[in-house]
Every structure is written in structure tokens, then in C-alpha cells.
């Protein structure tokens, strides 16, 4: 299994269904030959982007729920 670092942008694409990169990001995370992981910095950047930019606006609780869901999927 190949270990890959998942960047903040990929995390954002995983929840932004309007993005042209939504499906590729989902496919990447679903690939069973890969072992995705991320860093605390990527998670804090995700929180900042998803809770502060009006277009993406999630509540902090919703954004934290998404992060918990990342953790349940193959170590992301």
C-alpha cells in the first residue's frame, strides 16, 4: 500500500460537490491501493477555509464533524 499525503485542497474538494475536482478527490480517497494521511496543519487550514470563506461557510461544529469523518476513512 502506498502512503500519500492529502493536501488541504484535496480535503476541501472532498466536501465541495460543486468543484470540478470533487469526483477525482473522492476517487483518490477511495483507492484501496493507497493509504492516505494528512497533518494537523492541513486540518487547521481546512477549518479556516471552510468556516471563514462565505462561499464554503460551514459552522465550526459541522467542519469538525467532517474532520471526524475524514478520520474514519482510511486514516485521512
VOGU-3710 file (C-alpha; in Angstrom, 3 decimals, decimal comma):
1> xxxxxxxxxx> 0,000/0,000/0,000  1,366/3,412/-0,996  1,187/6,109/1,643  0,119/9,531/0,276  -0,159/12,916/1,957  -3,559/14,516/1,337  -3,221/18,278/0,924  -5,713/20,828/2,278  -7,136/21,446/-1,198  -7,991/17,771/-1,593
11> xxxxxxxxxx> -9,767/17,846/1,776  -11,811/20,816/0,596  -12,637/19,129/-2,716  -13,898/16,098/-0,795  -16,767/18,192/0,586  -17,271/20,724/-2,234  -19,671/18,869/-4,523  -19,731/21,840/-6,926  -15,989/21,606/-7,563  -14,711/20,062/-10,772
21> xxxxxxxxxx> -12,260/18,202/-8,525  -14,898/16,624/-6,257  -15,050/13,281/-8,099  -11,266/12,964/-8,603  -10,732/13,680/-4,891  -13,321/11,056/-3,927  -11,728/8,555/-6,305  -8,304/9,219/-4,798  -9,522/8,616/-1,258  -11,476/5,528/-2,309
31> xxxxxxxxxx> -8,457/3,900/-3,983  -7,724/0,868/-1,823  -4,136/0,656/-3,080  -3,391/3,963/-1,315  -3,016/4,766/2,362  -3,966/8,468/2,632  -2,954/10,592/5,600  -2,876/14,269/6,448  -1,322/16,589/9,022  -2,693/18,748/11,807
41> xxxxxxxxxx> -1,666/21,796/9,750  -3,793/20,606/6,824  -6,729/20,068/9,165  -6,379/23,535/10,701  -6,174/25,077/7,213  -9,303/23,120/6,250  -11,118/24,531/9,294  -10,017/28,076/8,466  -11,132/27,864/4,832  -14,402/26,037/5,428
51> xxxxxxxxxx> -15,564/28,267/8,292  -14,362/31,697/7,157  -14,934/31,945/3,432  -18,596/32,813/2,727  -18,882/30,504/-0,301  -17,831/27,464/1,760  -19,268/28,584/5,086  -19,705/25,687/7,487  -20,217/26,119/11,199  -17,248/25,111/13,297
61> xxxxxxxxxx> -19,231/22,135/14,624  -20,092/20,977/11,093  -16,470/21,381/9,975  -15,269/19,375/12,990  -17,797/16,665/12,148  -16,367/16,500/8,620  -12,856/16,149/10,057  -14,037/13,288/12,260  -15,491/11,644/9,141  -12,110/12,043/7,393
71> xxxxxx> -10,542/10,147/10,263  -12,954/7,252/9,724  -11,953/6,851/6,055  -8,613/5,118/5,621  -6,699/7,308/8,046  -7,369/10,692/6,430
//
